Amino acid sequence: TLMYREHGIPYTFTLDLPRELPVPDTDLCSVLSNLLENALEAGLRTVPERRQVKASAHLHAKHMVLLSVENNYDGEVTEKNGTFLSSKRPGEGIGLQAVRHIAEKDGGYCRFLYGDGIFCANVMLRGRK
């Protein structure tokens, strides 16, 4: 949150999770850190009056963690054959690939939606029932 404050990016984080999670802490942390880092970088490239990030996470059905990170962006989102291309370097973006891999390894999913200057990542991490 310090980086968001330092750069004047308004944010709302609603993380309503129990102490004991049905998914590995490392998976949750990796997904959130990748998504929030991407949102921060997009915010830095967005005009100040449009900057905004919303993140939420909650437990669903006792064995799934649902996450959502939404941010405004200026410019283009480049996707090729279902893979997002990096805005920082040539080639594919590594962060969203990592999110997809973590989500899908235990039967979860992720969905990325974008348009009208808003990018939204929805992720379901599945744990054991």
VEXBANU-708516 format. One record per residue: y, z, x of N, C-alpha, C, O in turn; residue in three letters. Coordinates in steps of 0.2 Angstrom, whole numbers, always signed. Atoms other than C-alpha are relative to their C-alpha. Layout:
// residues N
@n.yy = Y n.zz = Z n.xx = X ca.yy = Y ca.zz = Z ca.xx = X c.yy = Y c.zz = Z c.xx = X o.yy = Y o.zz = Z o.xx = X vexkol = ALA
...
//
This chain:
// residues 129
@n.yy = -6 n.zz = +0 n.xx = +4 ca.yy = +0 ca.zz = +0 ca.xx = +0 c.yy = +6 c.zz = +0 c.xx = +4 o.yy = +12 o.zz = -2 o.xx = +2 vexkol = THR
@n.yy = -6 n.zz = +0 n.xx = -5 ca.yy = +12 ca.zz = +3 ca.xx = +15 c.yy = +2 c.zz = -7 c.xx = +1 o.yy = +8 o.zz = -8 o.xx = +1 vexkol = LEU
@n.yy = -2 n.zz = +7 n.xx = -1 ca.yy = +12 ca.zz = -16 ca.xx = +19 c.yy = +3 c.zz = -3 c.xx = -6 o.yy = +8 o.zz = -7 o.xx = -5 vexkol = MET
@n.yy = -3 n.zz = +2 n.xx = +6 ca.yy = +16 ca.zz = -20 ca.xx = +1 c.yy = +7 c.zz = +2 c.xx = +0 o.yy = +12 o.zz = -1 o.xx = -2 vexkol = TYR
@n.yy = -6 n.zz = -3 n.xx = +1 ca.yy = +30 ca.zz = -8 ca.xx = +1 c.yy = +5 c.zz = -3 c.xx = +5 o.yy = +11 o.zz = -4 o.xx = +4 vexkol = ARG
@n.yy = -4 n.zz = +2 n.xx = -5 ca.yy = +37 ca.zz = -13 ca.xx = +18 c.yy = +2 c.zz = -7 c.xx = -1 o.yy = +8 o.zz = -9 o.xx = +1 vexkol = GLU
@n.yy = -2 n.zz = +6 n.xx = +2 ca.yy = +38 ca.zz = -31 ca.xx = +12 c.yy = +2 c.zz = -2 c.xx = -7 o.yy = +4 o.zz = -7 o.xx = -9 vexkol = HIS
@n.yy = -3 n.zz = +1 n.xx = +7 ca.yy = +45 ca.zz = -28 ca.xx = -5 c.yy = -4 c.zz = -4 c.xx = -5 o.yy = -2 o.zz = -7 o.xx = -9 vexkol = GLY
@n.yy = +5 n.zz = +3 n.xx = +5 ca.yy = +29 ca.zz = -34 ca.xx = -15 c.yy = -2 c.zz = +5 c.xx = -5 o.yy = -5 o.zz = +10 o.xx = -3 vexkol = ILE
@n.yy = +2 n.zz = -5 n.xx = +5 ca.yy = +28 ca.zz = -24 ca.xx = -31 c.yy = -8 c.zz = -1 c.xx = -1 o.yy = -11 o.zz = -6 o.xx = -1 vexkol = PRO
@n.yy = +7 n.zz = +0 n.xx = +2 ca.yy = +10 ca.zz = -19 ca.xx = -35 c.yy = -2 c.zz = +5 c.xx = -5 o.yy = +2 o.zz = +10 o.xx = -5 vexkol = TYR
@n.yy = +3 n.zz = -5 n.xx = +4 ca.yy = +0 ca.zz = -10 ca.xx = -47 c.yy = -8 c.zz = +0 c.xx = +1 o.yy = -11 o.zz = -5 o.xx = +1 vexkol = THR
@n.yy = +7 n.zz = -1 n.xx = -2 ca.yy = -17 ca.zz = -3 ca.xx = -42 c.yy = -3 c.zz = +5 c.xx = -5 o.yy = -1 o.zz = +11 o.xx = -5 vexkol = PHE
@n.yy = +4 n.zz = -4 n.xx = +5 ca.yy = -29 ca.zz = +4 ca.xx = -56 c.yy = -7 c.zz = +1 c.xx = +2 o.yy = -11 o.zz = -4 o.xx = +0 vexkol = THR
@n.yy = +7 n.zz = -1 n.xx = -3 ca.yy = -45 ca.zz = +10 ca.xx = -47 c.yy = -3 c.zz = +6 c.xx = -4 o.yy = -2 o.zz = +12 o.xx = -2 vexkol = LEU
@n.yy = +3 n.zz = -5 n.xx = +4 ca.yy = -55 ca.zz = +20 ca.xx = -60 c.yy = -7 c.zz = +0 c.xx = +2 o.yy = -11 o.zz = -2 o.xx = -2 vexkol = ASP
@n.yy = +7 n.zz = +0 n.xx = -2 ca.yy = -71 ca.zz = +23 ca.xx = -50 c.yy = -2 c.zz = +7 c.xx = +1 o.yy = +1 o.zz = +12 o.xx = +3 vexkol = LEU
@n.yy = +3 n.zz = -6 n.xx = -1 ca.yy = -83 ca.zz = +38 ca.xx = -49 c.yy = -1 c.zz = +1 c.xx = +8 o.yy = -1 o.zz = -4 o.xx = +11 vexkol = PRO
@n.yy = +1 n.zz = -2 n.xx = -7 ca.yy = -86 ca.zz = +47 ca.xx = -32 c.yy = -6 c.zz = -4 c.xx = +2 o.yy = -7 o.zz = -7 o.xx = +8 vexkol = ARG
@n.yy = +6 n.zz = +3 n.xx = -2 ca.yy = -104 ca.zz = +41 ca.xx = -32 c.yy = +0 c.zz = -7 c.xx = -3 o.yy = +0 o.zz = -8 o.xx = -10 vexkol = GLU
@n.yy = +0 n.zz = +7 n.xx = +3 ca.yy = -105 ca.zz = +22 ca.xx = -34 c.yy = -7 c.zz = -3 c.xx = +0 o.yy = -11 o.zz = -1 o.xx = +4 vexkol = LEU
@n.yy = +7 n.zz = +3 n.xx = +0 ca.yy = -120 ca.zz = +11 ca.xx = -38 c.yy = +0 c.zz = -6 c.xx = +5 o.yy = -6 o.zz = -9 o.xx = +5 vexkol = PRO
@n.yy = +0 n.zz = +6 n.xx = -5 ca.yy = -115 ca.zz = -2 ca.xx = -25 c.yy = +2 c.zz = +3 c.xx = +7 o.yy = +5 o.zz = +9 o.xx = +7 vexkol = VAL
@n.yy = -2 n.zz = -3 n.xx = -6 ca.yy = -113 ca.zz = +1 ca.xx = -6 c.yy = +8 c.zz = +0 c.xx = +1 o.yy = +11 o.zz = -4 o.xx = -1 vexkol = PRO
@n.yy = -7 n.zz = -1 n.xx = -1 ca.yy = -96 ca.zz = +8 ca.xx = -1 c.yy = +3 c.zz = -6 c.xx = +4 o.yy = +9 o.zz = -9 o.xx = +3 vexkol = ASP
@n.yy = -2 n.zz = +6 n.xx = -4 ca.yy = -95 ca.zz = -6 ca.xx = +12 c.yy = +1 c.zz = -6 c.xx = -3 o.yy = +6 o.zz = -10 o.xx = -2 vexkol = THR
@n.yy = -1 n.zz = +6 n.xx = +4 ca.yy = -97 ca.zz = -20 ca.xx = +0 c.yy = +7 c.zz = +1 c.xx = -4 o.yy = +11 o.zz = -4 o.xx = -4 vexkol = ASP
@n.yy = -6 n.zz = -1 n.xx = +3 ca.yy = -83 ca.zz = -13 ca.xx = -11 c.yy = +6 c.zz = +0 c.xx = +4 o.yy = +11 o.zz = -4 o.xx = +2 vexkol = LEU
@n.yy = -6 n.zz = +0 n.xx = -4 ca.yy = -71 ca.zz = -10 ca.xx = +3 c.yy = +1 c.zz = -7 c.xx = +3 o.yy = +7 o.zz = -9 o.xx = +4 vexkol = CYS
@n.yy = +0 n.zz = +6 n.xx = -2 ca.yy = -75 ca.zz = -27 ca.xx = +10 c.yy = +3 c.zz = -5 c.xx = -5 o.yy = +8 o.zz = -9 o.xx = -3 vexkol = SER
@n.yy = -3 n.zz = +4 n.xx = +5 ca.yy = -71 ca.zz = -36 ca.xx = -6 c.yy = +7 c.zz = +1 c.xx = -1 o.yy = +11 o.zz = -3 o.xx = -2 vexkol = VAL
@n.yy = -7 n.zz = -2 n.xx = +2 ca.yy = -56 ca.zz = -26 ca.xx = -10 c.yy = +5 c.zz = -2 c.xx = +6 o.yy = +10 o.zz = -5 o.xx = +5 vexkol = LEU
@n.yy = -4 n.zz = +1 n.xx = -6 ca.yy = -49 ca.zz = -28 ca.xx = +8 c.yy = +2 c.zz = -8 c.xx = +1 o.yy = +7 o.zz = -10 o.xx = +2 vexkol = SER
@n.yy = -2 n.zz = +7 n.xx = +0 ca.yy = -51 ca.zz = -47 ca.xx = +8 c.yy = +4 c.zz = -2 c.xx = -5 o.yy = +9 o.zz = -6 o.xx = -4 vexkol = ASN
@n.yy = -4 n.zz = +2 n.xx = +5 ca.yy = -44 ca.zz = -49 ca.xx = -9 c.yy = +8 c.zz = +2 c.xx = +1 o.yy = +12 o.zz = -2 o.xx = -1 vexkol = LEU
@n.yy = -7 n.zz = -3 n.xx = +0 ca.yy = -29 ca.zz = -38 ca.xx = -6 c.yy = +4 c.zz = -3 c.xx = +6 o.yy = +10 o.zz = -4 o.xx = +6 vexkol = LEU
@n.yy = -3 n.zz = +3 n.xx = -5 ca.yy = -26 ca.zz = -46 ca.xx = +11 c.yy = +3 c.zz = -7 c.xx = -2 o.yy = +8 o.zz = -9 o.xx = +0 vexkol = GLU
@n.yy = -2 n.zz = +6 n.xx = +3 ca.yy = -25 ca.zz = -63 ca.xx = +3 c.yy = +6 c.zz = +0 c.xx = -4 o.yy = +10 o.zz = -4 o.xx = -4 vexkol = ASN
@n.yy = -5 n.zz = -1 n.xx = +4 ca.yy = -14 ca.zz = -57 ca.xx = -10 c.yy = +7 c.zz = +2 c.xx = +3 o.yy = +12 o.zz = +0 o.xx = +2 vexkol = ALA
@n.yy = -6 n.zz = -2 n.xx = -4 ca.yy = -2 ca.zz = -49 ca.xx = +3 c.yy = +3 c.zz = -6 c.xx = +3 o.yy = +9 o.zz = -8 o.xx = +3 vexkol = LEU
@n.yy = -3 n.zz = +6 n.xx = -4 ca.yy = -1 ca.zz = -65 ca.xx = +13 c.yy = +3 c.zz = -5 c.xx = -5 o.yy = +8 o.zz = -9 o.xx = -4 vexkol = GLU
@n.yy = -3 n.zz = +4 n.xx = +5 ca.yy = +2 ca.zz = -75 ca.xx = -3 c.yy = +7 c.zz = +2 c.xx = -2 o.yy = +12 o.zz = -2 o.xx = -3 vexkol = ALA
@n.yy = -7 n.zz = -3 n.xx = +2 ca.yy = +16 ca.zz = -63 ca.xx = -8 c.yy = +5 c.zz = -1 c.xx = +5 o.yy = +11 o.zz = -2 o.xx = +4 vexkol = GLY
@n.yy = -5 n.zz = +2 n.xx = -5 ca.yy = +24 ca.zz = -66 ca.xx = +9 c.yy = +3 c.zz = -7 c.xx = +0 o.yy = +8 o.zz = -8 o.xx = +2 vexkol = LEU
@n.yy = -2 n.zz = +7 n.xx = +1 ca.yy = +25 ca.zz = -84 ca.xx = +5 c.yy = +3 c.zz = -2 c.xx = -7 o.yy = +4 o.zz = -8 o.xx = -8 vexkol = ARG
@n.yy = -3 n.zz = +1 n.xx = +6 ca.yy = +32 ca.zz = -82 ca.xx = -12 c.yy = +7 c.zz = +3 c.xx = -1 o.yy = +9 o.zz = +8 o.xx = +3 vexkol = THR
@n.yy = -7 n.zz = -2 n.xx = +1 ca.yy = +50 ca.zz = -80 ca.xx = -17 c.yy = +0 c.zz = +7 c.xx = -2 o.yy = -4 o.zz = +9 o.xx = -7 vexkol = VAL
@n.yy = +0 n.zz = -8 n.xx = +1 ca.yy = +55 ca.zz = -61 ca.xx = -18 c.yy = -1 c.zz = +1 c.xx = -8 o.yy = -4 o.zz = +6 o.xx = -10 vexkol = PRO
@n.yy = +0 n.zz = -2 n.xx = +7 ca.yy = +58 ca.zz = -61 ca.xx = -37 c.yy = -6 c.zz = -2 c.xx = -4 o.yy = -7 o.zz = +0 o.xx = -9 vexkol = GLU
@n.yy = +6 n.zz = +1 n.xx = +3 ca.yy = +41 ca.zz = -68 ca.xx = -41 c.yy = -6 c.zz = +4 c.xx = +3 o.yy = -12 o.zz = +3 o.xx = +1 vexkol = ARG
@n.yy = +5 n.zz = -3 n.xx = -3 ca.yy = +31 ca.zz = -57 ca.xx = -30 c.yy = -3 c.zz = +6 c.xx = -4 o.yy = +1 o.zz = +10 o.xx = -7 vexkol = ARG
@n.yy = +3 n.zz = -5 n.xx = +4 ca.yy = +18 ca.zz = -46 ca.xx = -39 c.yy = -7 c.zz = +0 c.xx = +2 o.yy = -10 o.zz = -6 o.xx = +2 vexkol = GLN
@n.yy = +7 n.zz = +0 n.xx = -1 ca.yy = +0 ca.zz = -40 ca.xx = -36 c.yy = -2 c.zz = +5 c.xx = -5 o.yy = +1 o.zz = +11 o.xx = -5 vexkol = VAL
@n.yy = +3 n.zz = -5 n.xx = +4 ca.yy = -11 ca.zz = -31 ca.xx = -48 c.yy = -7 c.zz = +0 c.xx = +2 o.yy = -11 o.zz = -5 o.xx = +2 vexkol = LYS
@n.yy = +7 n.zz = -1 n.xx = -1 ca.yy = -28 ca.zz = -24 ca.xx = -44 c.yy = -3 c.zz = +5 c.xx = -4 o.yy = +0 o.zz = +10 o.xx = -6 vexkol = ALA
@n.yy = +4 n.zz = -5 n.xx = +4 ca.yy = -41 ca.zz = -15 ca.xx = -54 c.yy = -7 c.zz = +0 c.xx = +1 o.yy = -10 o.zz = -5 o.xx = +4 vexkol = SER
@n.yy = +7 n.zz = +0 n.xx = -1 ca.yy = -58 ca.zz = -9 ca.xx = -53 c.yy = -3 c.zz = +6 c.xx = -4 o.yy = +0 o.zz = +11 o.xx = -5 vexkol = ALA
@n.yy = +3 n.zz = -5 n.xx = +4 ca.yy = -69 ca.zz = +1 ca.xx = -64 c.yy = -8 c.zz = -1 c.xx = -1 o.yy = -11 o.zz = -7 o.xx = +0 vexkol = HIS
@n.yy = +8 n.zz = +0 n.xx = +1 ca.yy = -88 ca.zz = +5 ca.xx = -68 c.yy = -1 c.zz = -3 c.xx = -6 o.yy = +2 o.zz = -1 o.xx = -11 vexkol = LEU
@n.yy = +2 n.zz = +3 n.xx = +6 ca.yy = -97 ca.zz = -5 ca.xx = -81 c.yy = -7 c.zz = +1 c.xx = -1 o.yy = -11 o.zz = +0 o.xx = +4 vexkol = HIS
@n.yy = +7 n.zz = -1 n.xx = +2 ca.yy = -114 ca.zz = +0 ca.xx = -89 c.yy = -3 c.zz = +4 c.xx = +6 o.yy = -9 o.zz = +3 o.xx = +7 vexkol = ALA
@n.yy = +3 n.zz = -5 n.xx = -5 ca.yy = -117 ca.zz = +13 ca.xx = -75 c.yy = -2 c.zz = -4 c.xx = +6 o.yy = -4 o.zz = +0 o.xx = +11 vexkol = LYS
@n.yy = +3 n.zz = +3 n.xx = -6 ca.yy = -123 ca.zz = +0 ca.xx = -62 c.yy = +4 c.zz = -7 c.xx = +2 o.yy = +2 o.zz = -10 o.xx = +6 vexkol = HIS
@n.yy = -4 n.zz = +5 n.xx = -2 ca.yy = -109 ca.zz = -13 ca.xx = -61 c.yy = +7 c.zz = +2 c.xx = +2 o.yy = +10 o.zz = +6 o.xx = -2 vexkol = MET
@n.yy = -7 n.zz = -1 n.xx = -1 ca.yy = -92 ca.zz = -12 ca.xx = -53 c.yy = +4 c.zz = -7 c.xx = -1 o.yy = +2 o.zz = -12 o.xx = +2 vexkol = VAL
@n.yy = -4 n.zz = +5 n.xx = +2 ca.yy = -79 ca.zz = -24 ca.xx = -60 c.yy = +6 c.zz = +0 c.xx = +3 o.yy = +10 o.zz = +5 o.xx = +3 vexkol = LEU
@n.yy = -7 n.zz = +0 n.xx = -4 ca.yy = -64 ca.zz = -29 ca.xx = -49 c.yy = +4 c.zz = -6 c.xx = -2 o.yy = +1 o.zz = -11 o.xx = -4 vexkol = LEU
@n.yy = -5 n.zz = +6 n.xx = +1 ca.yy = -49 ca.zz = -40 ca.xx = -52 c.yy = +6 c.zz = +1 c.xx = +4 o.yy = +9 o.zz = +7 o.xx = +4 vexkol = SER
@n.yy = -6 n.zz = +0 n.xx = -4 ca.yy = -35 ca.zz = -44 ca.xx = -41 c.yy = +4 c.zz = -7 c.xx = -2 o.yy = +1 o.zz = -12 o.xx = -1 vexkol = VAL
@n.yy = -4 n.zz = +6 n.xx = +2 ca.yy = -21 ca.zz = -55 ca.xx = -47 c.yy = +7 c.zz = +0 c.xx = +4 o.yy = +10 o.zz = +5 o.xx = +4 vexkol = GLU
@n.yy = -6 n.zz = +0 n.xx = -4 ca.yy = -6 ca.zz = -61 ca.xx = -37 c.yy = +4 c.zz = -7 c.xx = -2 o.yy = +1 o.zz = -12 o.xx = -4 vexkol = ASN
@n.yy = -4 n.zz = +6 n.xx = +0 ca.yy = +8 ca.zz = -73 ca.xx = -39 c.yy = +0 c.zz = -4 c.xx = +6 o.yy = -1 o.zz = -1 o.xx = +12 vexkol = ASN
@n.yy = -1 n.zz = +3 n.xx = -6 ca.yy = +10 ca.zz = -87 ca.xx = -27 c.yy = +4 c.zz = -6 c.xx = -1 o.yy = +5 o.zz = -9 o.xx = -6 vexkol = TYR
@n.yy = -4 n.zz = +6 n.xx = +0 ca.yy = +21 ca.zz = -102 ca.xx = -22 c.yy = -4 c.zz = -5 c.xx = +4 o.yy = -7 o.zz = -3 o.xx = +9 vexkol = ASP
@n.yy = +4 n.zz = +5 n.xx = -4 ca.yy = +14 ca.zz = -118 ca.xx = -15 c.yy = -6 c.zz = -2 c.xx = -4 o.yy = -7 o.zz = -2 o.xx = -10 vexkol = GLY
@n.yy = +6 n.zz = +2 n.xx = +2 ca.yy = -3 ca.zz = -125 ca.xx = -17 c.yy = -6 c.zz = +4 c.xx = +2 o.yy = -6 o.zz = +7 o.xx = +7 vexkol = GLU
@n.yy = +7 n.zz = -3 n.xx = -2 ca.yy = -21 ca.zz = -118 ca.xx = -18 c.yy = -4 c.zz = -6 c.xx = +1 o.yy = -4 o.zz = -11 o.xx = -4 vexkol = VAL
@n.yy = +4 n.zz = +6 n.xx = -2 ca.yy = -32 ca.zz = -131 ca.xx = -10 c.yy = -8 c.zz = +2 c.xx = -1 o.yy = -10 o.zz = +7 o.xx = +3 vexkol = THR
@n.yy = +7 n.zz = -1 n.xx = +1 ca.yy = -50 ca.zz = -131 ca.xx = -16 c.yy = -4 c.zz = -7 c.xx = +1 o.yy = -2 o.zz = -12 o.xx = -2 vexkol = GLU
@n.yy = +4 n.zz = +7 n.xx = -1 ca.yy = -64 ca.zz = -144 ca.xx = -11 c.yy = -7 c.zz = +2 c.xx = -1 o.yy = -10 o.zz = +6 o.xx = +3 vexkol = LYS
@n.yy = +7 n.zz = -1 n.xx = +1 ca.yy = -81 ca.zz = -144 ca.xx = -18 c.yy = -2 c.zz = +7 c.xx = -2 o.yy = -7 o.zz = +10 o.xx = +0 vexkol = ASN
@n.yy = +1 n.zz = -7 n.xx = +2 ca.yy = -79 ca.zz = -126 ca.xx = -25 c.yy = +1 c.zz = +5 c.xx = +6 o.yy = +0 o.zz = +11 o.xx = +5 vexkol = GLY
@n.yy = -1 n.zz = -5 n.xx = -6 ca.yy = -74 ca.zz = -119 ca.xx = -8 c.yy = +8 c.zz = -1 c.xx = +1 o.yy = +11 o.zz = -6 o.xx = +1 vexkol = THR
@n.yy = -7 n.zz = +0 n.xx = -1 ca.yy = -56 ca.zz = -114 ca.xx = -5 c.yy = +2 c.zz = -1 c.xx = +8 o.yy = -2 o.zz = +2 o.xx = +12 vexkol = PHE
@n.yy = -2 n.zz = +1 n.xx = -7 ca.yy = -47 ca.zz = -120 ca.xx = +11 c.yy = +5 c.zz = +5 c.xx = +2 o.yy = +9 o.zz = +7 o.xx = -2 vexkol = LEU
@n.yy = -4 n.zz = -5 n.xx = -3 ca.yy = -38 ca.zz = -109 ca.xx = +22 c.yy = +7 c.zz = -2 c.xx = +0 o.yy = +9 o.zz = -8 o.xx = +1 vexkol = SER
@n.yy = -7 n.zz = +2 n.xx = -1 ca.yy = -19 ca.zz = -109 ca.xx = +21 c.yy = +3 c.zz = +2 c.xx = +6 o.yy = +9 o.zz = +1 o.xx = +8 vexkol = SER
@n.yy = -2 n.zz = -2 n.xx = -6 ca.yy = -18 ca.zz = -101 ca.xx = +38 c.yy = -3 c.zz = -4 c.xx = +6 o.yy = +1 o.zz = -4 o.xx = +11 vexkol = LYS
@n.yy = +3 n.zz = +4 n.xx = -5 ca.yy = -29 ca.zz = -112 ca.xx = +48 c.yy = -4 c.zz = -6 c.xx = -3 o.yy = -6 o.zz = -6 o.xx = -9 vexkol = ARG
@n.yy = +4 n.zz = +6 n.xx = +2 ca.yy = -39 ca.zz = -129 ca.xx = +47 c.yy = -7 c.zz = +3 c.xx = -2 o.yy = -10 o.zz = +7 o.xx = +1 vexkol = PRO
@n.yy = +7 n.zz = -2 n.xx = +2 ca.yy = -55 ca.zz = -127 ca.xx = +37 c.yy = +0 c.zz = +4 c.xx = -6 o.yy = +5 o.zz = +6 o.xx = -9 vexkol = GLY
@n.yy = +1 n.zz = -4 n.xx = +6 ca.yy = -62 ca.zz = -116 ca.xx = +24 c.yy = +2 c.zz = +7 c.xx = +1 o.yy = +3 o.zz = +10 o.xx = +7 vexkol = GLU
@n.yy = -3 n.zz = -7 n.xx = +0 ca.yy = -55 ca.zz = -99 ca.xx = +20 c.yy = -6 c.zz = +5 c.xx = +1 o.yy = -11 o.zz = +4 o.xx = -3 vexkol = GLY
@n.yy = +5 n.zz = -4 n.xx = -2 ca.yy = -66 ca.zz = -85 ca.xx = +27 c.yy = -1 c.zz = +6 c.xx = -5 o.yy = -6 o.zz = +8 o.xx = -7 vexkol = ILE
@n.yy = +0 n.zz = -6 n.xx = +5 ca.yy = -61 ca.zz = -71 ca.xx = +15 c.yy = -3 c.zz = -1 c.xx = -6 o.yy = -7 o.zz = +3 o.xx = -8 vexkol = GLY
@n.yy = +3 n.zz = +1 n.xx = +6 ca.yy = -65 ca.zz = -78 ca.xx = -1 c.yy = -8 c.zz = -2 c.xx = +0 o.yy = -12 o.zz = +0 o.xx = -4 vexkol = LEU
@n.yy = +7 n.zz = +1 n.xx = -1 ca.yy = -82 ca.zz = -84 ca.xx = +6 c.yy = -4 c.zz = +6 c.xx = +1 o.yy = -9 o.zz = +7 o.xx = -2 vexkol = GLN
@n.yy = +3 n.zz = -7 n.xx = -1 ca.yy = -86 ca.zz = -66 ca.xx = +11 c.yy = +0 c.zz = +3 c.xx = -7 o.yy = -6 o.zz = +6 o.xx = -8 vexkol = ALA
@n.yy = +0 n.zz = -3 n.xx = +6 ca.yy = -81 ca.zz = -60 ca.xx = -6 c.yy = -6 c.zz = -3 c.xx = -4 o.yy = -10 o.zz = +0 o.xx = -8 vexkol = VAL
@n.yy = +5 n.zz = +3 n.xx = +4 ca.yy = -93 ca.zz = -73 ca.xx = -14 c.yy = -7 c.zz = +2 c.xx = +2 o.yy = -11 o.zz = +3 o.xx = -2 vexkol = ARG
@n.yy = +6 n.zz = -2 n.xx = -3 ca.yy = -107 ca.zz = -69 ca.xx = -2 c.yy = -2 c.zz = +7 c.xx = -2 o.yy = -8 o.zz = +9 o.xx = -5 vexkol = HIS
@n.yy = +2 n.zz = -7 n.xx = +2 ca.yy = -106 ca.zz = -50 ca.xx = -6 c.yy = -1 c.zz = +1 c.xx = -7 o.yy = -6 o.zz = +4 o.xx = -9 vexkol = ILE
@n.yy = +1 n.zz = -1 n.xx = +7 ca.yy = -105 ca.zz = -52 ca.xx = -24 c.yy = -6 c.zz = -3 c.xx = -2 o.yy = -10 o.zz = +0 o.xx = -6 vexkol = ALA
@n.yy = +6 n.zz = +3 n.xx = +2 ca.yy = -119 ca.zz = -64 ca.xx = -26 c.yy = -7 c.zz = +2 c.xx = +3 o.yy = -12 o.zz = +1 o.xx = +1 vexkol = GLU
@n.yy = +6 n.zz = -2 n.xx = -3 ca.yy = -131 ca.zz = -56 ca.xx = -14 c.yy = -5 c.zz = +5 c.xx = -4 o.yy = -11 o.zz = +5 o.xx = -3 vexkol = LYS
@n.yy = +4 n.zz = -4 n.xx = +4 ca.yy = -137 ca.zz = -43 ca.xx = -27 c.yy = +1 c.zz = -2 c.xx = -7 o.yy = +0 o.zz = +2 o.xx = -12 vexkol = ASP
@n.yy = +0 n.zz = +3 n.xx = +6 ca.yy = -135 ca.zz = -54 ca.xx = -42 c.yy = +7 c.zz = +1 c.xx = -4 o.yy = +7 o.zz = +0 o.xx = -10 vexkol = GLY
@n.yy = -7 n.zz = -1 n.xx = +3 ca.yy = -116 ca.zz = -51 ca.xx = -45 c.yy = +3 c.zz = -7 c.xx = -1 o.yy = -1 o.zz = -12 o.xx = +1 vexkol = GLY
@n.yy = -4 n.zz = +7 n.xx = +0 ca.yy = -103 ca.zz = -65 ca.xx = -47 c.yy = +7 c.zz = +1 c.xx = +2 o.yy = +9 o.zz = +7 o.xx = +2 vexkol = TYR
@n.yy = -7 n.zz = +0 n.xx = -1 ca.yy = -86 ca.zz = -69 ca.xx = -43 c.yy = +3 c.zz = -7 c.xx = -3 o.yy = +0 o.zz = -12 o.xx = -3 vexkol = CYS
@n.yy = -3 n.zz = +6 n.xx = +3 ca.yy = -74 ca.zz = -81 ca.xx = -51 c.yy = +8 c.zz = +0 c.xx = +2 o.yy = +11 o.zz = +5 o.xx = +1 vexkol = ARG
@n.yy = -7 n.zz = +0 n.xx = -2 ca.yy = -57 ca.zz = -87 ca.xx = -45 c.yy = +3 c.zz = -5 c.xx = -4 o.yy = +1 o.zz = -11 o.xx = -5 vexkol = PHE
@n.yy = -4 n.zz = +4 n.xx = +5 ca.yy = -44 ca.zz = -94 ca.xx = -57 c.yy = +7 c.zz = -1 c.xx = +3 o.yy = +9 o.zz = +4 o.xx = +6 vexkol = LEU
@n.yy = -7 n.zz = +1 n.xx = -3 ca.yy = -27 ca.zz = -101 ca.xx = -52 c.yy = +3 c.zz = -6 c.xx = -4 o.yy = +0 o.zz = -10 o.xx = -7 vexkol = TYR
@n.yy = -4 n.zz = +5 n.xx = +3 ca.yy = -13 ca.zz = -111 ca.xx = -60 c.yy = +6 c.zz = +4 c.xx = -2 o.yy = +7 o.zz = +10 o.xx = -3 vexkol = GLY
@n.yy = -6 n.zz = -2 n.xx = +2 ca.yy = +5 ca.zz = -109 ca.xx = -65 c.yy = +3 c.zz = +6 c.xx = +4 o.yy = +6 o.zz = +11 o.xx = +2 vexkol = ASP
@n.yy = -2 n.zz = -5 n.xx = -5 ca.yy = +8 ca.zz = -99 ca.xx = -49 c.yy = -3 c.zz = +7 c.xx = +0 o.yy = +0 o.zz = +12 o.xx = +2 vexkol = GLY
@n.yy = +4 n.zz = -7 n.xx = +0 ca.yy = -5 ca.zz = -85 ca.xx = -53 c.yy = -7 c.zz = -2 c.xx = +3 o.yy = -10 o.zz = -6 o.xx = +0 vexkol = ILE
@n.yy = +7 n.zz = +0 n.xx = -3 ca.yy = -21 ca.zz = -83 ca.xx = -43 c.yy = -4 c.zz = +7 c.xx = -2 o.yy = -1 o.zz = +12 o.xx = -1 vexkol = PHE
@n.yy = +4 n.zz = -6 n.xx = +3 ca.yy = -34 ca.zz = -71 ca.xx = -51 c.yy = -7 c.zz = -1 c.xx = +3 o.yy = -11 o.zz = -6 o.xx = +2 vexkol = CYS
@n.yy = +6 n.zz = +0 n.xx = -2 ca.yy = -50 ca.zz = -66 ca.xx = -43 c.yy = -4 c.zz = +6 c.xx = -4 o.yy = -1 o.zz = +11 o.xx = -4 vexkol = ALA
@n.yy = +4 n.zz = -5 n.xx = +4 ca.yy = -63 ca.zz = -57 ca.xx = -54 c.yy = -7 c.zz = +0 c.xx = +3 o.yy = -10 o.zz = -5 o.xx = +5 vexkol = ASN
@n.yy = +6 n.zz = -1 n.xx = -4 ca.yy = -78 ca.zz = -50 ca.xx = -45 c.yy = -5 c.zz = +6 c.xx = -4 o.yy = -2 o.zz = +11 o.xx = -6 vexkol = VAL
@n.yy = +5 n.zz = -5 n.xx = +2 ca.yy = -94 ca.zz = -41 ca.xx = -52 c.yy = -5 c.zz = +2 c.xx = +5 o.yy = -8 o.zz = -3 o.xx = +8 vexkol = MET
@n.yy = +5 n.zz = -2 n.xx = -4 ca.yy = -104 ca.zz = -31 ca.xx = -40 c.yy = -5 c.zz = +4 c.xx = -3 o.yy = -4 o.zz = +9 o.xx = -7 vexkol = LEU
@n.yy = +5 n.zz = -3 n.xx = +4 ca.yy = -121 ca.zz = -26 ca.xx = -46 c.yy = -4 c.zz = +5 c.xx = +5 o.yy = -5 o.zz = +4 o.xx = +11 vexkol = ARG
@n.yy = +4 n.zz = -5 n.xx = -3 ca.yy = -130 ca.zz = -10 ca.xx = -41 c.yy = -7 c.zz = +1 c.xx = -3 o.yy = -9 o.zz = -3 o.xx = -7 vexkol = GLY
@n.yy = +7 n.zz = -1 n.xx = +3 ca.yy = -147 ca.zz = -3 ca.xx = -45 c.yy = +1 c.zz = +4 c.xx = -7 o.yy = +6 o.zz = +8 o.xx = -7 vexkol = ARG
@n.yy = -1 n.zz = -3 n.xx = +7 ca.yy = -149 ca.zz = +2 ca.xx = -63 c.yy = -3 c.zz = +8 c.xx = +0 o.yy = -3 o.zz = +11 o.xx = -5 vexkol = LYS
//
